[in-house]
Amino acid sequence: MRKALVVGLDYYHDLTPLTGCVNDADAVAGVLGRHANGTTNFTTPKVLTSTGAHNAVDRDELRDSIEALFKDDSEIALLYFAGHGYVDETGGFLCASDCRNGHDGLALSDVMTFARLSPAKNKIIILDSCHGGIAANRPGGGSIAEICQGMTLLTASTENQYSFEGGNGAPGVFTNLLVDALNGAAANLVGDVTPGSVYAHIDQSLGPWGGQRPVFKTNVKSFVSLRKAAPPIAFAELLQLATHFPQPGYKFQLDPSFEKERSKEQREDPNIPAPDPAKTAIFTVLQNYVRVNLVRPVDAPHMWHAAMERKSCELTVLGEHYRTLVAENLI
């Protein structure tokens, strides 16, 4: 069982209202609900949103919902929060709709305690709120973090930074990148999106936003996939990698019969062999490998030149990695 609690709070009775958190929460819940192939991922994510006084989410409801999330022996228990955050000398807080000053919100130390005591195998906390990076830091301990086994934290900003909204209800900068990552921008070659790959995608993409840096803290021993996206290469083709490259460092010899595209003069040249359908089918797979950085031509600018000039192609470092995984039946 994979459980998710998704919270987005725009309405605050006393604090400054926000405009994009509800939309952010809806977007996250939408992408987490199912894998790219339509199968169930997180079982009907619970969504708490507040757009006005009529559906305000108070501190007690927020606390009770987070406590309930972490009570079960789930494969993954995931919390996403978009709303106001607050920090003072005692630590950080998540601000519910009824917060008056910030430090009357839900203490992040309470959230971390619920997660630490949870029987869930993996506890994932994603915070799109100001000062979220303070989560799991020891009070008064500077940057010393206390992360129990199986826990991962991903926050939009450090403890001293603000989290940028998109404005006029548009997705926030952090959550927009998070959703893109879950939709496949951070997927590996078999389509898995992991917390680490999500962080790498967000961190790299936030380069121009000097005032906001994501924070990633984790203590896990096993592979965790948040979602299966559409893989960038067909799985059947990926499994052929060790067949086409049977050993490390192998160079696949090419010749013109692998390439269908040629000029009129080349088609009429008796010294250039005609395309071989079996070889052109393999060449299509090799070109797909090039597209995802598994293979590169040797001493040629493109695969076309490598074929027409009777050169070869070889695995990249990434290609060697995946060749090993395929050869050892690890994927």
C-alpha positions as a Markdown table, in Angstrom:
| # | Residue | x | y | z |
|---|---|---|---|---|
| 1 | Met | 0.0 | 0.0 | 0.0 |
| 2 | Arg | 1.2 | 3.5 | -0.9 |
| 3 | Lys | -0.4 | 6.3 | 0.9 |
| 4 | Ala | -0.2 | 10.1 | 0.2 |
| 5 | Leu | -1.5 | 13.1 | 2.0 |
| 6 | Val | -1.4 | 16.2 | -0.2 |
| 7 | Val | -2.1 | 19.6 | 1.5 |
| 8 | Gly | -2.5 | 23.0 | -0.3 |
| 9 | Leu | -3.5 | 26.1 | 1.7 |
| 10 | Asp | -4.3 | 29.4 | 0.0 |
| 11 | Tyr | -6.7 | 30.7 | 2.7 |
| 12 | Tyr | -5.3 | 32.2 | 6.0 |
| 13 | His | -7.5 | 34.1 | 8.4 |
| 14 | Asp | -4.7 | 36.3 | 9.8 |
| 15 | Leu | -1.6 | 35.6 | 7.6 |
| 16 | Thr | -1.2 | 36.8 | 4.1 |
| 17 | Pro | -3.3 | 34.8 | 1.7 |
| 18 | Leu | -1.6 | 32.7 | -1.0 |
| 19 | Thr | -2.8 | 32.1 | -4.5 |
| 20 | Gly | -1.2 | 28.9 | -6.0 |
| 21 | Cys | -1.0 | 26.3 | -3.2 |
| 22 | Val | -4.3 | 24.7 | -3.9 |
| 23 | Asn | -3.5 | 24.4 | -7.6 |
| 24 | Asp | -0.1 | 22.9 | -6.7 |
| 25 | Ala | -1.7 | 20.4 | -4.4 |
| 26 | Asp | -4.2 | 19.3 | -7.1 |
| 27 | Ala | -1.4 | 18.9 | -9.6 |
| 28 | Val | 0.7 | 16.8 | -7.3 |
| 29 | Ala | -2.3 | 14.6 | -6.3 |
| 30 | Gly | -3.1 | 14.2 | -9.9 |
| 31 | Val | 0.3 | 12.9 | -11.0 |
| 32 | Leu | 0.8 | 10.7 | -7.9 |
| 33 | Gly | -2.5 | 8.9 | -8.3 |
| 34 | Arg | -1.5 | 6.7 | -11.3 |
| 35 | His | 1.6 | 5.6 | -13.1 |
| 36 | Ala | 2.1 | 6.7 | -16.7 |
| 37 | Asn | 0.5 | 3.5 | -18.0 |
| 38 | Gly | -2.7 | 4.2 | -16.0 |
| 39 | Thr | -2.2 | 1.7 | -13.2 |
| 40 | Thr | -2.8 | 2.8 | -9.6 |
| 41 | Asn | 0.2 | 4.3 | -7.8 |
| 42 | Phe | -0.7 | 6.0 | -4.6 |
| 43 | Thr | -4.1 | 4.8 | -3.5 |
| 44 | Thr | -6.5 | 7.8 | -3.9 |
| 45 | Pro | -4.2 | 10.4 | -2.3 |
| 46 | Lys | -6.0 | 12.3 | 0.5 |
| 47 | Val | -6.2 | 16.0 | -0.5 |
| 48 | Leu | -6.7 | 18.8 | 2.0 |
| 49 | Thr | -7.1 | 22.2 | 0.4 |
| 50 | Ser | -8.4 | 25.6 | 1.6 |
| 51 | Thr | -9.5 | 28.4 | -0.6 |
| 52 | Gly | -11.7 | 30.3 | 1.9 |
| 53 | Ala | -13.2 | 30.3 | 5.3 |
| 54 | His | -15.8 | 27.7 | 4.3 |
| 55 | Asn | -13.1 | 25.0 | 3.9 |
| 56 | Ala | -10.4 | 26.3 | 6.2 |
| 57 | Val | -7.9 | 23.6 | 7.4 |
| 58 | Asp | -7.1 | 24.3 | 11.1 |
| 59 | Arg | -4.1 | 23.1 | 13.0 |
| 60 | Asp | -5.9 | 20.1 | 14.6 |
| 61 | Glu | -7.1 | 18.8 | 11.3 |
| 62 | Leu | -3.7 | 19.2 | 9.8 |
| 63 | Arg | -2.0 | 17.4 | 12.7 |
| 64 | Asp | -4.6 | 14.6 | 12.8 |
| 65 | Ser | -4.3 | 14.0 | 9.1 |
| 66 | Ile | -0.5 | 13.8 | 9.2 |
| 67 | Glu | -0.6 | 11.5 | 12.2 |
| 68 | Ala | -3.0 | 9.2 | 10.4 |
| 69 | Leu | -0.8 | 9.1 | 7.3 |
| 70 | Phe | 2.1 | 7.7 | 9.2 |
| 71 | Lys | 0.2 | 5.2 | 11.4 |
| 72 | Asp | 0.0 | 2.4 | 8.9 |
| 73 | Asp | 2.6 | -0.2 | 7.7 |
| 74 | Ser | 2.6 | 1.3 | 4.2 |
| 75 | Glu | 5.2 | 0.7 | 1.6 |
| 76 | Ile | 5.4 | 4.5 | 1.2 |
| 77 | Ala | 3.8 | 7.2 | 3.3 |
| 78 | Leu | 4.2 | 10.5 | 1.4 |
| 79 | Leu | 3.3 | 14.0 | 2.8 |
| 80 | Tyr | 3.2 | 17.0 | 0.5 |
| 81 | Phe | 2.6 | 20.4 | 2.0 |
| 82 | Ala | 2.2 | 23.7 | 0.1 |
| 83 | Gly | 1.4 | 26.8 | 2.3 |
| 84 | His | 3.0 | 29.2 | 4.7 |
| 85 | Gly | 6.0 | 28.0 | 6.7 |
| 86 | Tyr | 7.5 | 29.7 | 9.7 |
| 87 | Val | 10.8 | 29.5 | 11.6 |
| 88 | Asp | 12.1 | 30.8 | 14.9 |
| 89 | Glu | 14.7 | 29.9 | 17.5 |
| 90 | Thr | 12.8 | 26.8 | 18.5 |
| 91 | Gly | 12.5 | 25.3 | 15.0 |
| 92 | Gly | 10.1 | 25.3 | 12.0 |
| 93 | Phe | 6.3 | 25.2 | 11.7 |
| 94 | Leu | 3.7 | 24.4 | 9.0 |
| 95 | Cys | 1.0 | 27.1 | 9.1 |
| 96 | Ala | -2.6 | 26.0 | 9.1 |
| 97 | Ser | -5.4 | 28.3 | 8.0 |
| 98 | Asp | -6.1 | 29.4 | 11.7 |
| 99 | Cys | -2.5 | 30.5 | 12.4 |
| 100 | Arg | -2.2 | 33.9 | 13.8 |
| 101 | Asn | 1.5 | 34.4 | 14.0 |
| 102 | Gly | 3.4 | 31.4 | 12.7 |
| 103 | His | 4.7 | 29.8 | 15.8 |
| 104 | Asp | 1.2 | 28.6 | 16.7 |
| 105 | Gly | 1.4 | 26.3 | 13.7 |
| 106 | Leu | 2.2 | 22.6 | 13.6 |
| 107 | Ala | 5.8 | 22.1 | 14.7 |
| 108 | Leu | 7.9 | 20.3 | 12.2 |
| 109 | Ser | 9.4 | 18.4 | 15.1 |
| 110 | Asp | 6.0 | 16.9 | 15.6 |
| 111 | Val | 5.7 | 15.9 | 12.0 |
| 112 | Met | 9.2 | 14.4 | 12.2 |
| 113 | Thr | 8.2 | 12.4 | 15.3 |
| 114 | Phe | 5.1 | 11.0 | 13.5 |
| 115 | Ala | 7.4 | 9.9 | 10.7 |
| 116 | Arg | 10.1 | 8.6 | 12.9 |
| 117 | Leu | 7.7 | 6.4 | 14.9 |
| 118 | Ser | 5.8 | 5.3 | 11.7 |
| 119 | Pro | 5.9 | 1.6 | 10.8 |
| 120 | Ala | 5.8 | 2.6 | 7.1 |
| 121 | Lys | 8.9 | 1.3 | 5.2 |
| 122 | Asn | 9.5 | 4.6 | 3.5 |
| 123 | Lys | 8.5 | 8.0 | 4.8 |
| 124 | Ile | 8.8 | 10.9 | 2.3 |
| 125 | Ile | 8.1 | 14.5 | 3.2 |
| 126 | Ile | 8.0 | 17.2 | 0.5 |
| 127 | Leu | 7.5 | 20.8 | 1.7 |
| 128 | Asp | 6.8 | 23.7 | -0.7 |
| 129 | Ser | 6.8 | 26.3 | 2.0 |
| 130 | Cys | 9.2 | 29.0 | 3.2 |
| 131 | His | 12.0 | 27.9 | 5.5 |
| 132 | Gly | 11.2 | 24.2 | 4.9 |
| 133 | Gly | 14.9 | 23.2 | 4.9 |
| 134 | Ile | 14.9 | 23.4 | 8.7 |
| 135 | Ala | 12.9 | 20.1 | 8.8 |
| 136 | Ala | 14.8 | 17.4 | 10.8 |
| 137 | Asn | 17.4 | 19.9 | 12.0 |
| 138 | Arg | 18.3 | 19.4 | 15.7 |
| 139 | Pro | 16.9 | 22.5 | 17.6 |
| 140 | Gly | 19.9 | 24.8 | 18.4 |
| 141 | Gly | 22.1 | 22.4 | 16.5 |
| 142 | Gly | 22.8 | 24.4 | 13.4 |
| 143 | Ser | 22.7 | 22.3 | 10.3 |
| 144 | Ile | 22.9 | 18.9 | 12.1 |
| 145 | Ala | 20.0 | 16.8 | 10.8 |
| 146 | Glu | 18.4 | 13.8 | 12.4 |
| 147 | Ile | 16.9 | 11.5 | 9.7 |
| 148 | Cys | 15.8 | 8.0 | 10.7 |
| 149 | Gln | 16.2 | 5.1 | 8.4 |
| 150 | Gly | 13.7 | 5.0 | 5.6 |
| 151 | Met | 13.1 | 8.8 | 5.7 |
| 152 | Thr | 13.5 | 11.3 | 2.9 |
| 153 | Leu | 13.0 | 15.0 | 3.0 |
| 154 | Leu | 12.7 | 17.3 | -0.1 |
| 155 | Thr | 12.0 | 21.0 | 0.5 |
| 156 | Ala | 11.6 | 24.0 | -1.8 |
| 157 | Ser | 14.1 | 26.1 | 0.1 |
| 158 | Thr | 16.6 | 26.2 | 2.9 |
| 159 | Glu | 15.6 | 27.2 | 6.4 |
| 160 | Asn | 16.6 | 30.9 | 5.6 |
| 161 | Gln | 14.9 | 31.2 | 2.3 |
| 162 | Tyr | 11.4 | 31.8 | 0.9 |
| 163 | Ser | 9.6 | 29.6 | -1.6 |
| 164 | Phe | 8.5 | 31.4 | -4.8 |
| 165 | Glu | 4.9 | 31.3 | -5.8 |
| 166 | Gly | 4.0 | 31.2 | -9.5 |
| 167 | Gly | 1.6 | 34.2 | -9.1 |
| 168 | Asn | -2.1 | 34.5 | -10.0 |
| 169 | Gly | -2.7 | 30.8 | -9.2 |
| 170 | Ala | 0.0 | 29.5 | -11.4 |
| 171 | Pro | 2.1 | 26.6 | -10.2 |
| 172 | Gly | 4.9 | 27.5 | -7.8 |
| 173 | Val | 8.4 | 27.2 | -9.1 |
| 174 | Phe | 9.3 | 24.2 | -7.0 |
| 175 | Thr | 6.1 | 22.3 | -7.5 |
| 176 | Asn | 6.0 | 22.9 | -11.2 |
| 177 | Leu | 9.5 | 21.3 | -11.4 |
| 178 | Leu | 8.3 | 18.5 | -9.1 |
| 179 | Val | 5.4 | 17.6 | -11.3 |
| 180 | Asp | 7.5 | 17.7 | -14.4 |
| 181 | Ala | 10.0 | 15.4 | -12.7 |
| 182 | Leu | 7.2 | 12.9 | -11.7 |
| 183 | Asn | 5.8 | 13.1 | -15.2 |
| 184 | Gly | 9.1 | 11.7 | -16.6 |
| 185 | Ala | 11.7 | 14.5 | -16.7 |
| 186 | Ala | 13.5 | 12.7 | -13.8 |
| 187 | Ala | 12.9 | 9.1 | -15.0 |
| 188 | Asn | 15.6 | 6.6 | -15.5 |
| 189 | Leu | 15.7 | 4.4 | -18.6 |
| 190 | Val | 13.1 | 2.0 | -17.2 |
| 191 | Gly | 10.8 | 4.9 | -16.2 |
| 192 | Asp | 11.4 | 5.0 | -12.5 |
| 193 | Val | 11.3 | 8.4 | -10.8 |
| 194 | Thr | 13.1 | 8.4 | -7.5 |
| 195 | Pro | 13.4 | 11.0 | -4.7 |
| 196 | Gly | 17.0 | 11.5 | -5.6 |
| 197 | Ser | 16.3 | 12.0 | -9.3 |
| 198 | Val | 13.5 | 14.5 | -8.5 |
| 199 | Tyr | 16.0 | 16.5 | -6.4 |
| 200 | Ala | 18.6 | 16.4 | -9.1 |
| 201 | His | 16.1 | 17.7 | -11.7 |
| 202 | Ile | 14.8 | 20.5 | -9.4 |
| 203 | Asp | 18.3 | 21.5 | -8.3 |
| 204 | Gln | 19.6 | 21.8 | -11.8 |
| 205 | Ser | 16.5 | 23.6 | -13.1 |
| 206 | Leu | 16.5 | 26.2 | -10.3 |
| 207 | Gly | 19.9 | 27.4 | -11.5 |
| 208 | Pro | 18.6 | 30.9 | -12.5 |
| 209 | Trp | 16.7 | 31.3 | -9.3 |
| 210 | Gly | 19.5 | 32.4 | -7.0 |
| 211 | Gly | 17.2 | 33.1 | -4.1 |
| 212 | Gln | 15.8 | 29.6 | -3.8 |
| 213 | Arg | 17.7 | 26.3 | -3.4 |
| 214 | Pro | 16.0 | 22.9 | -2.7 |
| 215 | Val | 17.1 | 20.8 | 0.2 |
| 216 | Phe | 17.4 | 17.0 | 0.1 |
| 217 | Lys | 18.0 | 14.8 | 3.2 |
| 218 | Thr | 17.7 | 11.0 | 3.1 |
| 219 | Asn | 18.5 | 7.9 | 4.9 |
| 220 | Val | 17.4 | 4.9 | 2.9 |
| 221 | Lys | 18.9 | 1.4 | 2.2 |
| 222 | Ser | 16.7 | 0.3 | -0.6 |
| 223 | Phe | 15.6 | 1.6 | -4.0 |
| 224 | Val | 12.4 | 3.8 | -3.8 |
| 225 | Ser | 10.4 | 4.7 | -6.9 |
| 226 | Leu | 7.8 | 7.4 | -6.5 |
| 227 | Arg | 6.2 | 6.8 | -9.9 |
| 228 | Lys | 6.6 | 4.9 | -13.1 |
| 229 | Ala | 6.8 | 7.3 | -16.0 |
| 230 | Ala | 6.9 | 6.4 | -19.7 |
| 231 | Pro | 10.5 | 5.1 | -20.3 |
| 232 | Pro | 12.5 | 7.1 | -22.9 |
| 233 | Ile | 13.4 | 3.8 | -24.7 |
| 234 | Ala | 11.4 | 0.7 | -25.2 |
| 235 | Phe | 12.2 | -1.9 | -22.5 |
| 236 | Ala | 12.5 | -4.7 | -25.1 |
| 237 | Glu | 15.2 | -2.6 | -26.9 |
| 238 | Leu | 17.0 | -2.0 | -23.6 |
| 239 | Leu | 17.2 | -5.7 | -22.9 |
| 240 | Gln | 19.0 | -6.2 | -26.2 |
| 241 | Leu | 21.9 | -4.1 | -25.0 |
| 242 | Ala | 24.0 | -7.0 | -23.8 |
| 243 | Thr | 23.3 | -8.9 | -27.0 |
| 244 | His | 24.6 | -6.1 | -29.3 |
| 245 | Phe | 27.5 | -5.4 | -26.9 |
| 246 | Pro | 28.3 | -8.8 | -25.4 |
| 247 | Gln | 31.3 | -7.7 | -23.3 |
| 248 | Pro | 32.6 | -4.4 | -21.7 |
| 249 | Gly | 34.5 | -2.2 | -24.2 |
| 250 | Tyr | 33.0 | -4.0 | -27.2 |
| 251 | Lys | 32.9 | -2.1 | -30.5 |
| 252 | Phe | 30.0 | -2.8 | -32.8 |
| 253 | Gln | 31.3 | -2.8 | -36.4 |
| 254 | Leu | 29.2 | -0.9 | -38.9 |
| 255 | Asp | 29.1 | -0.8 | -42.7 |
| 256 | Pro | 26.9 | 0.9 | -45.3 |
| 257 | Ser | 24.4 | -2.0 | -45.4 |
| 258 | Phe | 23.2 | -0.8 | -41.9 |
| 259 | Glu | 22.1 | 2.6 | -43.3 |
| 260 | Lys | 19.0 | 3.1 | -45.5 |
| 261 | Glu | 19.5 | 6.8 | -46.2 |
| 262 | Arg | 22.0 | 7.6 | -49.0 |
| 263 | Ser | 22.4 | 10.0 | -52.0 |
| 264 | Lys | 21.6 | 9.1 | -55.6 |
| 265 | Glu | 25.3 | 8.7 | -56.3 |
| 266 | Gln | 25.7 | 6.3 | -53.3 |
| 267 | Arg | 22.7 | 4.2 | -54.4 |
| 268 | Glu | 24.3 | 3.8 | -57.9 |
| 269 | Asp | 27.8 | 3.1 | -56.6 |
| 270 | Pro | 28.5 | -0.7 | -57.0 |
| 271 | Asn | 31.1 | -0.5 | -54.3 |
| 272 | Ile | 28.5 | 0.4 | -51.6 |
| 273 | Pro | 26.4 | -2.5 | -50.5 |
| 274 | Ala | 22.6 | -2.1 | -50.6 |
| 275 | Pro | 20.8 | -1.8 | -47.3 |
| 276 | Asp | 20.2 | -5.1 | -45.5 |
| 277 | Pro | 16.7 | -5.1 | -43.8 |
| 278 | Ala | 18.0 | -7.2 | -40.8 |
| 279 | Lys | 20.9 | -4.8 | -40.3 |
| 280 | Thr | 18.8 | -1.6 | -40.7 |
| 281 | Ala | 16.5 | -2.9 | -38.0 |
| 282 | Ile | 19.5 | -3.3 | -35.7 |
| 283 | Phe | 20.7 | 0.1 | -36.7 |
| 284 | Thr | 17.4 | 1.7 | -35.7 |
| 285 | Val | 17.9 | 0.2 | -32.2 |
| 286 | Leu | 21.5 | 1.5 | -32.1 |
| 287 | Gln | 20.3 | 5.0 | -33.0 |
| 288 | Asn | 17.7 | 4.8 | -30.2 |
| 289 | Tyr | 20.6 | 4.0 | -27.9 |
| 290 | Val | 22.4 | 7.1 | -29.1 |
| 291 | Arg | 19.3 | 9.2 | -28.4 |
| 292 | Val | 19.4 | 8.3 | -24.7 |
| 293 | Asn | 23.2 | 8.5 | -24.4 |
| 294 | Leu | 23.9 | 4.7 | -24.2 |
| 295 | Val | 25.9 | 4.5 | -27.4 |
| 296 | Arg | 28.2 | 6.9 | -29.4 |
| 297 | Pro | 29.8 | 6.5 | -32.8 |
| 298 | Val | 33.6 | 6.0 | -32.8 |
| 299 | Asp | 35.7 | 8.6 | -34.8 |
| 300 | Ala | 32.6 | 9.9 | -36.6 |
| 301 | Pro | 30.3 | 12.9 | -35.9 |
| 302 | His | 27.0 | 10.8 | -36.4 |
| 303 | Met | 25.9 | 7.2 | -36.7 |
| 304 | Trp | 25.2 | 7.8 | -40.4 |
| 305 | His | 28.9 | 8.7 | -41.0 |
| 306 | Ala | 30.0 | 5.7 | -38.9 |
| 307 | Ala | 28.0 | 3.3 | -41.1 |
| 308 | Met | 28.9 | 4.8 | -44.5 |
| 309 | Glu | 32.6 | 5.1 | -43.5 |
| 310 | Arg | 32.7 | 1.5 | -42.1 |
| 311 | Lys | 33.5 | 2.6 | -38.6 |
| 312 | Ser | 32.0 | 1.4 | -35.3 |
| 313 | Cys | 30.0 | 2.5 | -32.3 |
| 314 | Glu | 30.6 | 1.8 | -28.6 |
| 315 | Leu | 28.9 | 2.1 | -25.3 |
| 316 | Thr | 29.1 | 5.3 | -23.2 |
| 317 | Val | 29.8 | 5.1 | -19.5 |
| 318 | Leu | 26.0 | 5.1 | -18.9 |
| 319 | Gly | 25.7 | 2.4 | -21.6 |
| 320 | Glu | 28.2 | 0.2 | -19.9 |
| 321 | His | 26.3 | 0.6 | -16.6 |
| 322 | Tyr | 23.0 | -0.5 | -18.2 |
| 323 | Arg | 24.8 | -3.3 | -20.1 |
| 324 | Thr | 25.9 | -4.7 | -16.8 |
| 325 | Leu | 22.4 | -4.5 | -15.3 |
| 326 | Val | 21.0 | -6.3 | -18.3 |
| 327 | Ala | 23.7 | -8.9 | -18.4 |
| 328 | Glu | 23.3 | -9.7 | -14.7 |
| 329 | Asn | 19.5 | -9.8 | -14.9 |
| 330 | Leu | 19.2 | -6.8 | -12.6 |
| 331 | Ile | 16.5 | -5.2 | -14.8 |
